[in-house]
């Protein structure tokens, strides 16, 4: 098991720096994925680049991931199914596409070289030199050619092994597979048993936290977070209906992103759940977003993306809650097809809240998240502002429970049937929406701890709802991410939750990447 670092050891501005000792998370031999001799392309972006450039085969990358899963999963129990044969077949197809792309590039260059040679020799058959050269170069570099995209292939996830959440997860994997990713299997989710969802059950048994086997990894995207944290795959899909991406991301020490509700297709008729991703780095999460938001029918505008299949328009809609708030002055959000993202100007104004005005979090996760915020401030990534009215939301538990179960009640008490639960949930949501609008009118970021407690044991969370600080943003629909915030005294990770206005995934990802760049804004880190 990976050892907990001493305070300040190996920590980036958000505490994302992983311990640099020789031990990896439970079930692995080290933190870096040994894919290339002398290199460690353990991020999705690095793997895809190596495959596209022909420095490594997708088949070898995927075989390495499958070997890691075979070795570690009997202990971690992160996977429900492993599709070894299908994954290797798919990886071979990626290699064939890459080889074909390289061959087309070589042929195009040969045509250009031949044309240039004939022009130089004043070939009498060339009557219009400029037109001939232009035509040949267009055939070599034109639309549809790999050179038109500035790379040997148009596969941004070429050969990247990924995992999908649960046995229905392939619904969300289509754009990723089209981008060259290779699904190696399905990850664990809660099974029959306890009603709380911060756990998972894989093919080999109960899913364990990769930092401490006696603790839960969180859920319901339990196996996805474990597979990423343990280095089995660099990316895994998730879904988040109350914190099901952000909580396991926090408790396993990885990046977790929930997108704006309704921005990507979802089968959840309540409108509470939104797709998301778990990744080892913010840059990989951004790569995932680049792929899924550019897919036809995904994320570009609200048109055609409502989770309830409602008609196009400037508002996202839930058949239970009604329309969510609009993205802004138009029906498209920044950073999507046709609407380029505007890089944020650092530091980005942010509001800090330890409890959102209603929760009762434990002191340690609050202190870890607050320390992460302090490092972000010191690094010039965010600037804390004091809002005129501090964030004080109504407890979303009764509304969430009413929408999900058709019953009302409090987080710690028995639920009671009601005829007007939906109406009450809508009223609570509208009030919290108004309060959040006042917060975002003063700053584009809201910062909180991701979870109110450290990871609990496998016996359950007790009377505390682990979702106390996350499910408010499933009701409101705001995009939110969990970033690693350091380690508690129990040796387990904690998370910092970052929330942005509707449709501002680009802002969340820019801040997350700046936090990883040694605490400096990305523009400075790259200079």
KEMIBA-206057 format. One record per residue (C-alpha): residue in one letter; x, y, z; residue number from 0; chain. Coordinates in Angstrom, 1 decimal. Example, Ala and Ser with C-alpha at 12.3 -4.5 7.8 and 13.67 -1.06 7.14 Angstrom:
! residues 2
  r      c1      c2      c3    k  c
  A    12.3    -4.5     7.8    0  A
  S    13.7    -1.1     7.1    1  A
***
This chain:
! residues 527
  r      c1      c2      c3    k  c
  X     0.0     0.0     0.0    0  A
  X     1.3     3.5    -0.8    1  A
  X     2.6     5.3     2.2    2  A
  X     1.0     8.6     3.3    3  A
  X     3.4    11.5     2.7    4  A
  X     4.6    13.7     5.5    5  A
  X     3.0    17.2     5.4    6  A
  X     4.4    19.1     2.4    7  A
  X     6.1    16.0     0.9    8  A
  X     5.4    15.6    -2.8    9  A
  X     2.5    18.0    -2.7   10  A
  X     1.5    20.3    -5.6   11  A
  X    -0.6    23.4    -5.0   12  A
  X    -3.7    21.4    -4.5   13  A
  X    -2.0    18.5    -2.7   14  A
  X    -2.3    16.4    -5.9   15  A
  X     1.4    15.4    -5.8   16  A
  X     1.5    11.7    -5.1   17  A
  X     4.1    10.3    -2.8   18  A
  X     7.4     9.7    -4.5   19  A
  X     8.3     6.5    -2.7   20  A
  X     8.7     3.2    -4.5   21  A
  X     5.3     2.0    -3.5   22  A
  X     2.1     2.4    -5.5   23  A
  X    -1.5     2.1    -4.4   24  A
  X    -2.7    -1.2    -3.2   25  A
  X    -2.1    -4.0    -5.7   26  A
  X     0.4    -2.1    -7.9   27  A
  X     4.2    -1.9    -7.9   28  A
  X     4.5     1.8    -8.6   29  A
  X     2.8     5.0    -9.5   30  A
  X     3.9     5.2   -13.2   31  A
  X     2.6     2.9   -15.9   32  A
  X     5.6     1.1   -17.4   33  A
  X     4.6     1.4   -21.1   34  A
  X     7.7     2.7   -22.8   35  A
  X    11.3     1.9   -22.0   36  A
  X    12.9     4.9   -20.4   37  A
  X     9.6     6.8   -20.3   38  A
  X     6.4     6.7   -18.3   39  A
  X     3.5     7.8   -20.5   40  A
  X     1.0     7.2   -17.7   41  A
  X    -1.4     9.9   -18.8   42  A
  X    -4.0     9.4   -21.5   43  A
  X    -2.5    12.2   -23.6   44  A
  X     1.0    10.8   -23.4   45  A
  X    -0.2     7.3   -24.3   46  A
  X    -2.3     8.5   -27.3   47  A
  X     0.6    10.7   -28.5   48  A
  X     3.0     7.7   -28.4   49  A
  X     0.6     5.5   -30.3   50  A
  X    -0.1     8.1   -32.9   51  A
  X     3.6     8.7   -33.5   52  A
  X     4.2     5.0   -33.9   53  A
  X     6.5     4.8   -30.8   54  A
  X     4.4     2.2   -29.2   55  A
  X     1.6    -0.1   -30.4   56  A
  X    -1.9     0.1   -29.0   57  A
  X    -1.9    -3.7   -28.6   58  A
  X     1.1    -3.5   -26.3   59  A
  X    -0.4    -0.6   -24.2   60  A
  X    -3.7    -2.5   -23.8   61  A
  X    -1.9    -5.8   -23.0   62  A
  X    -0.1    -4.0   -20.3   63  A
  X    -3.3    -2.6   -18.8   64  A
  X    -4.9    -6.0   -18.9   65  A
  X    -1.9    -7.5   -17.1   66  A
  X    -2.2    -4.9   -14.4   67  A
  X    -5.9    -5.6   -14.0   68  A
  X    -5.2    -9.4   -13.8   69  A
  X    -2.6    -8.9   -11.2   70  A
  X    -4.3    -6.3    -9.0   71  A
  X    -8.0    -6.8    -9.3   72  A
  X    -8.4    -9.9    -7.1   73  A
  X    -7.4    -7.5    -4.2   74  A
  X    -9.0    -4.3    -5.4   75  A
  X   -12.2    -5.7    -6.8   76  A
  X   -12.6    -2.8    -9.1   77  A
  X   -13.9    -4.6   -12.2   78  A
  X   -17.2    -6.4   -12.9   79  A
  X   -16.1    -7.7   -16.3   80  A
  X   -12.8    -7.7   -18.2   81  A
  X   -13.0    -8.0   -22.0   82  A
  X    -9.4    -9.0   -22.8   83  A
  X   -10.0   -10.6   -26.2   84  A
  X   -12.3    -7.8   -27.4   85  A
  X    -9.9    -5.1   -26.1   86  A
  X    -6.9    -6.6   -27.9   87  A
  X    -8.9    -6.9   -31.1   88  A
  X   -10.0    -3.3   -30.8   89  A
  X    -6.4    -2.2   -30.1   90  A
  X    -5.2    -4.0   -33.2   91  A
  X    -7.8    -2.0   -35.2   92  A
  X    -6.4     1.2   -33.7   93  A
  X    -2.9     0.2   -34.8   94  A
  X    -4.2    -0.6   -38.3   95  A
  X    -5.8     2.9   -38.5   96  A
  X    -2.6     4.5   -37.3   97  A
  X    -0.5     2.6   -39.8   98  A
  X    -2.9     3.5   -42.6   99  A
  X    -2.8     7.1   -41.6  100  A
  X     1.0     7.1   -41.7  101  A
  X     0.9     5.5   -45.1  102  A
  X    -1.4     8.1   -46.4  103  A
  X     0.9    10.8   -45.1  104  A
  X     3.9     9.2   -46.8  105  A
  X     2.0     8.9   -50.0  106  A
  X     0.9    12.6   -49.9  107  A
  X     4.4    13.8   -49.2  108  A
  X     5.7    11.7   -52.1  109  A
  X     3.1    13.3   -54.4  110  A
  X     4.2    16.7   -53.3  111  A
  X     7.9    15.9   -53.7  112  A
  X     7.2    14.5   -57.2  113  A
  X     5.3    17.6   -58.2  114  A
  X     8.1    19.9   -56.9  115  A
  X    10.6    17.9   -58.8  116  A
  X     8.7    18.2   -62.1  117  A
  X     8.3    21.9   -61.5  118  A
  X    12.0    22.3   -60.9  119  A
  X    12.7    20.4   -64.1  120  A
  X    10.3    22.6   -66.0  121  A
  X     8.2    19.6   -67.1  122  A
  X     6.6    20.8   -70.4  123  A
  X     3.3    19.0   -69.4  124  A
  X     3.0    21.4   -66.5  125  A
  X     1.3    24.4   -68.0  126  A
  X     0.2    26.2   -64.8  127  A
  X     2.9    25.7   -62.2  128  A
  X     1.1    27.4   -59.4  129  A
  X    -2.2    25.5   -60.0  130  A
  X    -0.4    22.2   -60.2  131  A
  X     1.5    22.7   -57.0  132  A
  X    -1.6    23.9   -55.2  133  A
  X    -3.7    20.9   -56.4  134  A
  X    -1.1    18.4   -55.3  135  A
  X    -0.6    20.0   -52.0  136  A
  X    -4.4    20.1   -51.5  137  A
  X    -4.6    16.4   -52.2  138  A
  X    -1.9    15.7   -49.7  139  A
  X    -3.1    18.1   -47.0  140  A
  X    -6.8    18.6   -47.7  141  A
  X    -9.9    17.8   -45.7  142  A
  X   -10.0    14.2   -44.6  143  A
  X    -6.3    13.7   -44.8  144  A
  X    -4.4    13.2   -41.5  145  A
  X    -2.2    16.1   -42.4  146  A
  X    -5.2    18.4   -42.4  147  A
  X    -5.4    17.9   -38.7  148  A
  X    -1.7    18.5   -38.0  149  A
  X    -1.1    14.9   -36.8  150  A
  X    -0.7    11.4   -38.4  151  A
  X    -4.2    10.5   -37.3  152  A
  X    -7.4    12.0   -36.0  153  A
  X    -7.5     9.7   -32.9  154  A
  X    -7.0    11.9   -29.8  155  A
  X    -7.3     8.9   -27.6  156  A
  X    -5.4     6.4   -29.8  157  A
  X    -4.8     3.2   -27.9  158  A
  X    -5.8     4.6   -24.5  159  A
  X    -7.1     1.8   -22.2  160  A
  X   -10.3     3.0   -20.4  161  A
  X   -12.9     1.5   -18.2  162  A
  X   -16.6     2.2   -18.2  163  A
  X   -18.9     2.4   -15.2  164  A
  X   -21.2    -0.6   -14.7  165  A
  X   -22.6    -3.0   -17.3  166  A
  X   -24.6    -0.2   -19.0  167  A
  X   -21.5     2.1   -19.3  168  A
  X   -20.9     1.5   -23.0  169  A
  X   -23.7     3.9   -23.7  170  A
  X   -21.4     6.7   -22.7  171  A
  X   -18.3     5.2   -24.3  172  A
  X   -19.2     5.7   -28.0  173  A
  X   -17.4     9.0   -28.6  174  A
  X   -14.4     7.7   -26.7  175  A
  X   -14.2     4.5   -28.8  176  A
  X   -14.5     6.6   -31.9  177  A
  X   -11.6     8.7   -30.8  178  A
  X    -9.4     5.6   -30.5  179  A
  X    -9.9     4.6   -26.8  180  A
  X   -10.0     0.9   -26.0  181  A
  X   -12.5    -0.3   -23.4  182  A
  X   -10.9    -3.0   -21.2  183  A
  X   -13.9    -3.7   -19.0  184  A
  X   -16.7    -2.5   -16.8  185  A
  X   -16.1    -1.2   -13.2  186  A
  X   -17.9    -2.0   -10.0  187  A
  X   -20.9    -0.2    -8.6  188  A
  X   -23.0    -0.9    -5.5  189  A
  X   -24.8    -4.2    -5.7  190  A
  X   -27.8    -5.6    -3.7  191  A
  X   -27.5    -4.8    -0.1  192  A
  X   -27.0    -1.6     1.9  193  A
  X   -29.1     1.4     0.7  194  A
  X   -26.1     3.7     0.9  195  A
  X   -24.2     4.1    -2.3  196  A
  X   -20.6     4.8    -1.3  197  A
  X   -19.4     1.3    -2.0  198  A
  X   -19.0    -1.1    -4.9  199  A
  X   -18.9    -4.9    -5.6  200  A
  X   -16.7    -6.3    -8.3  201  A
  X   -16.3    -9.8    -9.7  202  A
  X   -13.9   -10.7    -6.9  203  A
  X   -15.9    -9.1    -4.0  204  A
  X   -16.2    -5.9    -2.2  205  A
  X   -14.3    -3.0    -3.8  206  A
  X   -11.6    -1.5    -1.5  207  A
  X   -10.0     1.9    -1.3  208  A
  X    -6.6     1.6    -2.9  209  A
  X    -5.0     3.6     0.0  210  A
  X    -6.6     1.6     2.8  211  A
  X    -8.3    -1.7     2.2  212  A
  X   -10.5    -1.3     5.3  213  A
  X   -12.0     1.8     3.9  214  A
  X   -14.6     2.3     1.1  215  A
  X   -13.5     4.0    -2.1  216  A
  X   -16.8     6.0    -2.3  217  A
  X   -19.4     5.5    -4.9  218  A
  X   -21.3     4.8    -6.9  219  A
  X   -18.5     5.1    -9.4  220  A
  X   -16.4     3.0    -7.0  221  A
  X   -14.5     0.7    -9.3  222  A
  X   -13.9     3.6   -11.8  223  A
  X   -12.1     5.6    -9.1  224  A
  X   -10.1     2.7    -7.9  225  A
  X    -9.0     1.6   -11.4  226  A
  X    -7.7     5.1   -12.1  227  A
  X    -6.1     5.7    -8.7  228  A
  X    -4.3     2.3    -8.8  229  A
  X    -2.9     3.0   -12.3  230  A
  X    -4.8     0.2   -14.0  231  A
  X    -6.2     2.7   -16.6  232  A
  X    -5.7     6.4   -16.9  233  A
  X    -9.4     7.2   -17.6  234  A
  X   -12.7     5.8   -16.5  235  A
  X   -16.2     7.0   -17.1  236  A
  X   -18.7     7.7   -14.3  237  A
  X   -22.1     9.2   -13.7  238  A
  X   -23.0    11.5   -10.9  239  A
  X   -26.5    11.7    -9.4  240  A
  X   -25.6    13.0    -5.9  241  A
  X   -21.8    13.0    -5.9  242  A
  X   -21.1     9.6    -7.4  243  A
  X   -18.1    10.8    -9.4  244  A
  X   -16.8    13.5    -7.0  245  A
  X   -16.9    11.5    -3.8  246  A
  X   -14.9     8.5    -5.0  247  A
  X   -12.5    10.9    -6.8  248  A
  X   -11.9    12.7    -3.5  249  A
  X   -11.5     9.5    -1.4  250  A
  X    -9.2     7.8    -4.0  251  A
  X    -7.1    10.9    -4.7  252  A
  X    -7.9    11.5    -8.4  253  A
  X    -9.7    14.1   -10.5  254  A
  X   -13.4    13.8   -10.9  255  A
  X   -15.6    15.9   -13.1  256  A
  X   -19.5    16.1   -13.2  257  A
  X   -20.7    18.1   -16.2  258  A
  X   -23.6    20.5   -16.4  259  A
  X   -26.8    18.5   -16.0  260  A
  X   -28.5    18.1   -19.4  261  A
  X   -25.4    19.0   -21.4  262  A
  X   -24.6    15.4   -22.3  263  A
  X   -27.1    12.6   -22.9  264  A
  X   -28.3    10.8   -19.8  265  A
  X   -30.9     8.1   -19.2  266  A
  X   -31.9     9.6   -15.8  267  A
  X   -35.4    10.9   -16.1  268  A
  X   -35.2    12.8   -12.8  269  A
  X   -32.5    15.1   -14.3  270  A
  X   -30.4    14.6   -11.2  271  A
  X   -27.6    12.5   -12.8  272  A
  X   -25.0    13.7   -15.3  273  A
  X   -22.1    12.0   -17.0  274  A
  X   -18.6    12.5   -15.7  275  A
  X   -15.1    11.2   -15.8  276  A
  X   -12.4    10.1   -13.4  277  A
  X    -8.8    10.7   -14.4  278  A
  X    -5.3    10.8   -12.9  279  A
  X    -4.7    14.3   -14.2  280  A
  X    -6.8    17.3   -15.0  281  A
  X    -5.2    17.4   -18.5  282  A
  X    -6.7    14.0   -19.1  283  A
  X   -10.1    15.1   -17.9  284  A
  X    -9.8    18.0   -20.3  285  A
  X    -9.0    15.5   -23.1  286  A
  X   -12.1    13.5   -22.2  287  A
  X   -14.2    16.7   -22.3  288  A
  X   -12.7    17.7   -25.6  289  A
  X   -13.8    14.4   -27.1  290  A
  X   -17.3    14.0   -25.6  291  A
  X   -18.3    17.6   -26.1  292  A
  X   -17.3    17.6   -29.8  293  A
  X   -19.3    14.4   -30.6  294  A
  X   -22.4    14.8   -32.7  295  A
  X   -25.4    15.4   -30.3  296  A
  X   -23.1    15.9   -27.4  297  A
  X   -22.5    19.1   -25.5  298  A
  X   -22.1    21.7   -28.2  299  A
  X   -25.3    23.5   -27.4  300  A
  X   -28.3    22.5   -25.4  301  A
  X   -30.0    21.6   -28.6  302  A
  X   -30.6    17.9   -28.7  303  A
  X   -28.8    17.2   -25.4  304  A
  X   -31.6    17.4   -22.9  305  A
  X   -31.7    14.4   -20.7  306  A
  X   -35.4    14.1   -21.2  307  A
  X   -35.3    14.4   -24.9  308  A
  X   -37.1    17.7   -24.8  309  A
  X   -37.1    20.0   -27.9  310  A
  X   -34.2    22.4   -28.6  311  A
  X   -34.0    25.6   -26.6  312  A
  X   -31.9    27.8   -24.4  313  A
  X   -32.8    25.9   -21.2  314  A
  X   -31.9    22.4   -20.1  315  A
  X   -34.9    20.6   -18.8  316  A
  X   -35.9    17.8   -16.3  317  A
  X   -39.3    16.2   -16.7  318  A
  X   -39.6    16.4   -12.9  319  A
  X   -37.9    19.6   -12.0  320  A
  X   -38.7    21.6   -15.1  321  A
  X   -36.1    23.7   -16.9  322  A
  X   -32.7    24.4   -15.4  323  A
  X   -31.2    27.8   -15.6  324  A
  X   -29.9    28.9   -19.0  325  A
  X   -26.2    28.9   -19.9  326  A
  X   -26.3    32.7   -20.3  327  A
  X   -26.9    35.0   -23.2  328  A
  X   -27.5    32.3   -25.7  329  A
  X   -28.1    28.6   -26.1  330  A
  X   -24.5    27.6   -26.3  331  A
  X   -21.9    27.3   -23.7  332  A
  X   -18.2    28.4   -24.0  333  A
  X   -15.7    25.8   -24.9  334  A
  X   -18.0    23.8   -27.2  335  A
  X   -18.4    23.3   -30.9  336  A
  X   -18.7    26.7   -32.5  337  A
  X   -18.1    28.5   -29.2  338  A
  X   -14.3    28.6   -28.5  339  A
  X   -13.4    28.7   -24.8  340  A
  X   -12.0    32.0   -23.5  341  A
  X    -8.9    31.3   -21.4  342  A
  X    -9.5    32.6   -17.9  343  A
  X    -7.4    35.4   -16.5  344  A
  X    -5.6    34.3   -13.4  345  A
  X    -6.2    34.6   -10.6  346  A
  X    -9.8    33.6   -10.9  347  A
  X   -12.2    35.1    -8.3  348  A
  X   -13.6    32.4    -5.9  349  A
  X   -15.8    32.1    -2.9  350  A
  X   -15.0    29.7    -0.1  351  A
  X   -17.6    27.9     1.9  352  A
  X   -16.8    25.1     4.4  353  A
  X   -20.4    24.0     4.8  354  A
  X   -22.7    25.7     2.2  355  A
  X   -24.5    27.1     5.2  356  A
  X   -26.2    23.9     6.3  357  A
  X   -23.8    20.9     6.5  358  A
  X   -21.8    19.9     9.5  359  A
  X   -18.5    18.6     8.1  360  A
  X   -15.7    17.1    10.2  361  A
  X   -12.8    19.5    10.9  362  A
  X   -10.1    17.5     9.1  363  A
  X   -11.6    17.4     5.5  364  A
  X   -12.5    21.1     5.9  365  A
  X    -8.9    21.9     7.0  366  A
  X    -7.4    19.9     4.1  367  A
  X    -9.6    21.6     1.5  368  A
  X    -8.9    25.0     3.1  369  A
  X    -5.2    24.4     2.9  370  A
  X    -5.6    23.5    -0.8  371  A
  X    -7.4    26.7    -1.4  372  A
  X    -4.6    28.6     0.4  373  A
  X    -2.0    27.0    -1.9  374  A
  X    -4.1    28.0    -4.9  375  A
  X    -4.2    31.5    -3.7  376  A
  X    -0.5    31.6    -3.0  377  A
  X     0.2    30.3    -6.5  378  A
  X    -2.0    33.0    -8.2  379  A
  X    -4.6    30.5    -9.5  380  A
  X    -7.5    31.8    -7.5  381  A
  X    -8.3    35.0    -5.5  382  A
  X   -10.7    34.7    -2.6  383  A
  X   -13.5    37.3    -2.4  384  A
  X   -15.8    38.0     0.4  385  A
  X   -19.4    37.9    -0.9  386  A
  X   -21.9    40.4     0.3  387  A
  X   -24.0    37.4     1.4  388  A
  X   -22.2    34.2     2.3  389  A
  X   -23.4    31.0     0.6  390  A
  X   -26.2    29.7     2.7  391  A
  X   -28.2    27.0     0.9  392  A
  X   -31.2    25.1     2.1  393  A
  X   -30.4    21.5     2.9  394  A
  X   -31.1    19.7    -0.4  395  A
  X   -31.6    16.3     1.2  396  A
  X   -35.5    16.4     1.4  397  A
  X   -35.8    17.6    -2.2  398  A
  X   -33.3    15.1    -3.5  399  A
  X   -35.0    12.2    -1.7  400  A
  X   -38.4    13.3    -2.9  401  A
  X   -37.2    13.4    -6.5  402  A
  X   -35.3    10.1    -6.4  403  A
  X   -37.8     8.1    -4.3  404  A
  X   -41.1     9.9    -4.4  405  A
  X   -40.9    10.3    -0.7  406  A
  X   -39.9    13.2     1.6  407  A
  X   -37.9    13.3     4.8  408  A
  X   -34.6    14.4     6.2  409  A
  X   -31.2    12.8     5.6  410  A
  X   -31.1    11.3     9.1  411  A
  X   -34.8    10.5     9.6  412  A
  X   -37.4     8.2     8.2  413  A
  X   -39.0     9.2     4.9  414  A
  X   -42.8     9.7     4.8  415  A
  X   -45.1     9.5     1.7  416  A
  X   -46.2    12.8     0.3  417  A
  X   -48.4    14.0    -2.5  418  A
  X   -46.6    17.2    -3.0  419  A
  X   -43.0    16.1    -2.7  420  A
  X   -42.1    17.1    -6.2  421  A
  X   -43.7    20.5    -5.8  422  A
  X   -41.7    21.0    -2.6  423  A
  X   -38.5    19.9    -4.3  424  A
  X   -39.1    22.4    -7.1  425  A
  X   -39.6    25.2    -4.6  426  A
  X   -36.4    24.3    -2.7  427  A
  X   -34.4    24.1    -5.9  428  A
  X   -35.7    27.5    -7.1  429  A
  X   -34.7    29.1    -3.8  430  A
  X   -31.2    27.5    -3.9  431  A
  X   -30.8    28.5    -7.5  432  A
  X   -31.5    32.1    -6.6  433  A
  X   -28.9    31.9    -3.8  434  A
  X   -26.3    30.3    -6.0  435  A
  X   -27.0    33.0    -8.7  436  A
  X   -26.1    35.6    -6.1  437  A
  X   -22.8    33.8    -5.4  438  A
  X   -21.9    33.4    -9.1  439  A
  X   -22.7    37.1    -9.7  440  A
  X   -19.8    37.9    -7.4  441  A
  X   -17.3    35.2    -8.4  442  A
  X   -17.2    32.5   -11.1  443  A
  X   -16.0    29.8    -8.7  444  A
  X   -17.4    28.3    -5.5  445  A
  X   -15.0    26.2    -3.4  446  A
  X   -16.0    23.6    -0.7  447  A
  X   -14.7    20.4     0.7  448  A
  X   -15.9    17.5    -1.5  449  A
  X   -16.9    15.3     1.3  450  A
  X   -17.9    16.1     4.9  451  A
  X   -15.9    13.1     6.3  452  A
  X   -12.9    10.9     5.6  453  A
  X   -13.6     7.6     3.8  454  A
  X   -15.7     5.5     6.1  455  A
  X   -15.3     1.8     6.8  456  A
  X   -17.1    -1.0     4.9  457  A
  X   -19.8    -1.1     7.6  458  A
  X   -21.3     2.1     6.3  459  A
  X   -21.4     5.9     6.8  460  A
  X   -23.6     5.9     9.9  461  A
  X   -25.9     8.8    10.3  462  A
  X   -23.8    11.2     8.1  463  A
  X   -24.7    11.6     4.5  464  A
  X   -21.5    11.6     2.5  465  A
  X   -23.2    13.5    -0.2  466  A
  X   -24.0    16.5     2.1  467  A
  X   -21.8    18.9     0.1  468  A
  X   -22.2    17.5    -3.4  469  A
  X   -25.9    16.8    -4.2  470  A
  X   -26.9    20.4    -4.0  471  A
  X   -25.2    20.8    -7.4  472  A
  X   -27.2    17.8    -8.9  473  A
  X   -30.3    19.7    -8.0  474  A
  X   -29.0    23.0    -9.4  475  A
  X   -27.3    21.4   -12.4  476  A
  X   -24.0    23.2   -12.0  477  A
  X   -20.8    21.6   -13.2  478  A
  X   -18.5    20.6   -10.4  479  A
  X   -15.1    18.9   -10.0  480  A
  X   -13.2    17.3    -7.2  481  A
  X    -9.5    17.9    -7.1  482  A
  X    -7.1    16.1    -4.7  483  A
  X    -6.5    18.2    -1.6  484  A
  X    -4.0    16.1     0.4  485  A
  X    -4.0    13.3     2.9  486  A
  X    -5.7    12.9     6.2  487  A
  X    -4.3    11.4     9.4  488  A
  X    -5.8     8.1     8.4  489  A
  X    -3.7     8.0     5.3  490  A
  X    -6.6     8.5     2.9  491  A
  X    -7.0    11.3     0.4  492  A
  X    -9.4    14.2     0.6  493  A
  X   -10.9    16.5    -2.1  494  A
  X   -11.5    20.1    -2.9  495  A
  X   -14.8    20.7    -4.7  496  A
  X   -14.8    23.4    -7.4  497  A
  X   -18.1    24.5    -8.8  498  A
  X   -18.7    26.8   -11.7  499  A
  X   -21.7    28.5   -13.5  500  A
  X   -23.7    26.4   -15.9  501  A
  X   -21.8    25.4   -19.0  502  A
  X   -18.4    26.4   -17.7  503  A
  X   -16.6    23.1   -17.7  504  A
  X   -13.8    24.9   -19.6  505  A
  X   -13.3    27.1   -16.6  506  A
  X   -13.2    24.2   -14.1  507  A
  X   -10.7    22.4   -16.3  508  A
  X    -8.5    25.4   -16.8  509  A
  X    -8.3    26.0   -13.1  510  A
  X    -7.6    22.3   -12.4  511  A
  X    -4.8    22.2   -15.0  512  A
  X    -3.3    25.4   -13.5  513  A
  X    -3.4    23.7   -10.1  514  A
  X    -1.4    20.8   -11.5  515  A
  X     1.2    23.0   -13.2  516  A
  X     3.2    23.3   -10.0  517  A
  X     0.7    25.7    -8.7  518  A
  X     1.1    28.1   -11.6  519  A
  X    -1.4    29.2   -14.2  520  A
  X    -1.0    27.1   -17.3  521  A
  X     0.1    30.0   -19.5  522  A
  X     3.0    30.7   -17.2  523  A
  X     3.9    27.0   -16.7  524  A
  X     4.4    26.5   -20.4  525  A
  X     6.7    29.4   -20.9  526  A
***
